[in-house]
Amino acid sequence: DVKVTQSSRYLVKRTGEKVFLECVQDMDHENMFWYRQDPGLGLRLIYFSYDVKMKEKGDIPEGYSVSREKKERFSLILESASTNQTSMYLCASSYNQGGTEAFFGQGTRLTVV
Amino acid sequence: AQSVSQHNHHVILSEAASLELGCNYSYGGTVNLFWYVQYPGQHLQLLLKYFSGDPLVKGIKGFEAEFIKSKFSFNLRKPSVQWSDTAEYFCAVNVRNTDKLIFGTGTRLQVFP
């Protein structure tokens, strides 16, 4: 079974803190994605990576950065957390073959207070 | 702007009713199309996908979707819903030769016994 594992299910952080969300996949997938999921807005792509050290901005990259030092791990970084970044964050991975199925983690519910 | 639209935000049905959820996209190139489902408390999982060939694709649990290229649509259907189909449904599009996977805003389906 493909596994995409996000390091935390729930996180509470203070405004201004630097926050790291970690994601690990065990299927040797080239592509990895970070989305945020908000009611009524669906899944919005923050960043994705198609190879180690490679990244591309998604639709809402402002306030976020990413790191992919190893193929299996993709980190999302909130440089200075703000209350409007309170959300559910979803990590996904897929093969680099233009449109193969993406597999998702369980999500991290982040609350910024 | 390129986008994926799901016009039904919240659908309420009784068991055995027929279901059709709309999905339209605005990408001009060749696309791969997906429907994902998120059951309460669970991670997103693939329901069905279209890459090429027969525009009517069948997925798990009796779901099917039809790709109509001229209408830029990929609507999801099920002839008779069950209470266990209560979930949120997301349409997603991958533009061929890119790795980006873009989601719609989702449709929340509630099925009452």
Interface residues (C-beta under 8 A of the other chain):
Chain A: V4 E30 N31 F33 Y35 G40 L41 G42 L43 R44 L45 F48 Y50 E56 G58 D59 L90 A92 S94 N96 G98 G99 E101 A102 F104 G105 Q106 G107
Chain B: Q6 H9 N32 F34 H43 L44 Q45 L46 K49 F51 F90 A92 N94 R96 N97 T98 D99 K100 L101 I102 F103 G104 T105 G106
